[in-house]
């Protein structure tokens, strides 16, 4: 009776959730350890930008295929310079569902965007935090922990200044957030690592950073700009070409990958047939 009353929506929701969960499994089987993962803040830089522009916030993940067991999350805040108890704009993302296994060994660029400063001139500071999960055996028990790191950058917004460009200048390198050495992984089945089936054992000390290995060329800049436009709030100024180039990202298929979608569709057909 309940199933007849609710219709097929609970089944579809279940299938979608199962497909997404399957996506995390696909992403975890592509890397070998030990490995090094590095996080770098790429944009904004210590520069002056137009006050009326959409502001992208970009950080890079070096060696993204190895990042999955870290189950990392990202948060950011923008303050007026020197006033750190009152953020003007902020955001958070638990990077759980991105299928990093499809990226290869090139840096992966995570993008946020804000128009919270639109039209506001002044001196500002961006603080971007990375929270990383790890684990280790102690007295025959699996123990979980968290490592936090952050980077900050000062910038200025002024009417009539240059519009933001994420292209990396030839003499510029990103701001390092953290370099993480993963010595091995441990299989686990708890929710302590945000539903990953492995957790990371970290190296001590951490590897040396390689900041200047990350550069944004015109091709990558175009993708980042399209991603920023897809994340924009209503009323923000983005070109139609940017919108068209990022249809996949808006639909969510770019993060999950087609194998997971196919799994979801097959299961959906089977469950709907059973429901009838």
C-alpha positions in Angstrom: 0.0 0.0 0.0 2.8 2.4 0.9 4.7 1.7 -2.3 1.5 2.3 -4.3 0.9 5.5 -2.5 4.3 7.0 -2.9 4.8 5.8 -6.5 8.2 5.2 -8.0 10.0 8.3 -6.6 11.5 6.4 -3.6 12.9 3.8 -5.9 14.4 6.4 -8.2 16.0 8.2 -5.3 17.4 4.9 -4.0 18.8 4.0 -7.4 20.4 7.4 -7.9 22.0 7.2 -4.4 23.3 3.7 -5.2 24.8 4.9 -8.5 26.6 7.7 -6.7 27.9 5.4 -4.1 29.1 3.0 -6.8 30.9 6.0 -8.3 33.1 6.3 -5.2 34.0 2.6 -5.5 35.1 3.1 -9.1 37.3 6.0 -8.1 39.2 4.1 -5.4 40.8 1.3 -7.4 43.2 3.2 -9.7 46.2 4.2 -7.6 49.1 2.5 -6.0 50.9 3.6 -2.8 53.1 5.1 -1.5 52.1 8.3 -3.3 52.2 12.0 -2.7 49.2 14.4 -3.1 49.6 18.2 -3.0 47.0 20.9 -2.6 47.8 24.4 -4.0 45.8 27.7 -4.0 45.9 28.9 -7.6 43.5 31.9 -7.6 43.0 34.6 -6.6 46.6 36.0 -6.5 48.1 39.0 -4.7 46.7 41.3 -7.4 44.0 43.9 -8.0 40.8 43.0 -9.8 37.6 44.7 -11.0 35.1 45.1 -8.2 32.1 44.3 -10.4 33.4 40.9 -11.6 32.5 37.3 -10.6 35.4 36.1 -8.5 36.6 32.5 -9.0 38.4 30.6 -6.2 40.6 27.8 -7.6 42.9 25.3 -6.0 44.8 22.4 -7.6 45.1 18.8 -6.6 48.4 17.3 -7.8 48.3 13.5 -8.3 44.4 13.4 -8.1 44.2 9.7 -8.7 45.7 9.1 -5.2 43.5 11.6 -3.3 40.4 9.5 -2.7 41.3 7.8 0.6 42.0 11.2 2.1 38.2 12.0 2.0 39.1 15.7 2.1 36.8 18.6 2.6 37.4 22.3 1.6 36.1 25.5 3.2 36.9 29.1 2.4 36.2 32.6 3.7 36.8 36.1 2.5 37.4 38.9 5.0 38.2 42.6 4.9 41.9 42.6 5.4 42.7 42.6 9.2 39.1 41.9 10.2 38.9 38.1 10.7 35.8 37.8 12.8 33.3 38.8 10.1 33.5 37.0 6.8 31.9 38.6 3.8 31.6 35.5 1.7 32.3 31.8 2.5 31.7 28.3 1.2 32.2 24.6 1.9 32.5 21.4 -0.1 33.0 17.8 1.1 34.8 16.4 -2.0 33.1 13.0 -1.8 31.6 12.3 -5.2 34.2 13.5 -7.7 35.5 10.6 -9.8 39.2 11.5 -9.7 40.1 8.2 -11.5 39.1 9.8 -14.8 41.5 12.7 -14.5 44.8 10.9 -15.1 48.0 12.3 -13.6 47.5 15.9 -14.5 46.5 18.4 -11.8 42.8 18.6 -11.0 41.4 22.1 -10.5 38.5 22.5 -8.0 36.5 25.7 -8.5 34.4 27.8 -6.2 32.9 31.2 -7.2 31.4 34.1 -5.4 29.6 37.4 -6.3 29.4 38.3 -2.6 31.9 41.1 -3.2 30.2 42.4 -6.3 30.6 46.1 -6.5 32.6 46.3 -3.2 36.0 48.0 -3.3 38.7 47.4 -0.8 41.5 45.2 0.5 40.5 41.6 1.2 42.0 38.3 2.5 41.0 34.8 1.3 41.6 31.9 3.7 41.1 28.4 2.2 41.2 25.4 4.5 41.7 21.7 3.6 40.7 19.0 6.1 42.2 15.5 5.5 41.1 12.2 7.1 43.7 9.6 8.0 43.9 6.4 10.0 46.4 4.1 11.8 46.4 1.0 13.9 47.0 1.5 17.6 46.8 -1.3 20.2 45.2 -3.5 17.5 42.4 -1.0 16.9 41.8 1.2 13.9 42.0 4.8 14.9 40.9 7.8 12.7 42.2 11.3 12.7 42.0 14.5 10.8 44.8 16.8 9.6 44.0 20.5 8.7 46.0 22.9 6.6 45.3 26.3 5.1 46.6 29.0 2.8 45.8 32.6 2.6 46.2 35.3 0.0 45.6 39.1 0.0 44.0 40.8 -2.9 42.3 44.1 -3.8 39.1 45.0 -5.6 38.8 48.3 -7.4 36.5 49.8 -10.0 38.1 50.0 -13.4 40.8 47.4 -12.6 41.5 44.3 -14.7 38.9 41.6 -14.7 40.0 38.3 -13.0 42.0 36.0 -15.2 43.0 32.6 -13.9 45.8 32.2 -16.4 49.1 31.7 -14.6 51.7 34.5 -15.2 55.0 33.1 -16.3 56.8 34.3 -13.2 54.1 33.1 -10.7 53.6 30.0 -8.7 50.6 29.0 -6.5 50.4 29.3 -2.8 51.0 25.9 -1.1 48.3 24.5 1.1 49.6 21.0 2.0 51.8 18.2 0.7 50.6 14.8 1.9 52.5 11.5 1.7 50.3 8.4 1.7 52.4 5.4 2.7 49.6 2.9 2.4 45.8 2.4 2.8 43.8 0.3 5.2 40.5 -1.3 4.2 37.6 -0.2 6.4 33.8 -0.4 6.5 32.8 2.3 8.9 31.4 5.8 8.2 34.5 7.4 9.9 36.1 8.1 6.5 33.0 9.4 4.8 32.0 6.1 3.3 35.3 5.5 1.6 36.2 1.8 1.7 39.9 2.6 2.5 41.6 5.2 4.7 45.1 6.7 4.3 48.1 6.1 6.5 50.2 9.3 6.3 53.9 9.8 6.0 55.8 11.8 8.7 57.4 14.1 7.8 55.3 15.4 4.9 57.0 15.5 1.5 58.4 18.8 0.2 56.0 20.8 -1.9 56.4 21.3 -5.7 54.5 24.5 -6.1 55.6 25.6 -9.6 54.5 22.3 -11.1 50.9 23.7 -11.4 50.2 26.2 -14.3 46.9 27.2 -15.8 47.2 27.6 -19.6 44.5 29.0 -21.9 42.8 25.6 -22.3 42.5 24.9 -18.6 41.6 28.6 -18.0 38.6 28.2 -20.4 37.4 25.1 -18.5 37.8 26.8 -15.1 35.9 29.9 -16.3 33.1 27.7 -17.6 33.0 25.9 -14.3 32.8 29.2 -12.4 29.9 30.3 -14.6 28.0 27.1 -14.0 28.3 27.7 -10.3 27.3 31.3 -10.5 24.3 32.7 -8.6 21.3 34.1 -10.5 22.0 37.5 -12.0 25.8 37.1 -12.2 27.5 38.1 -15.5 28.7 35.2 -17.5 28.8 34.7 -21.3 26.6 32.2 -23.0 29.6 30.4 -24.5 30.8 29.5 -21.0 27.3 28.1 -20.2 27.3 26.0 -23.3 30.8 24.5 -22.6 29.8 23.3 -19.2 26.5 21.5 -19.7 28.0 18.2 -18.4 29.2 19.8 -15.2 25.8 21.4 -14.6 24.1 18.0 -15.0 26.4 16.3 -12.6 27.5 13.6 -15.1 31.0 15.1 -15.3 31.7 14.1 -11.7 30.1 10.7 -11.6 31.1 9.2 -14.9 29.1 7.1 -17.3 29.7 3.7 -15.8 27.9 4.7 -12.6 25.0 6.2 -14.6 24.6 3.0 -16.6 24.6 1.0 -13.3 21.9 3.3 -12.0 19.8 3.0 -15.1 20.0 -0.9 -15.2 19.1 -1.1 -11.5 16.3 1.4 -12.1 14.7 -0.7 -14.9 14.9 -3.8 -12.8 13.4 -2.3 -9.7 10.6 -0.6 -11.6 9.7 -3.9 -13.2 9.6 -5.6 -9.8 7.5 -2.7 -8.4 4.9 -3.3 -11.0 
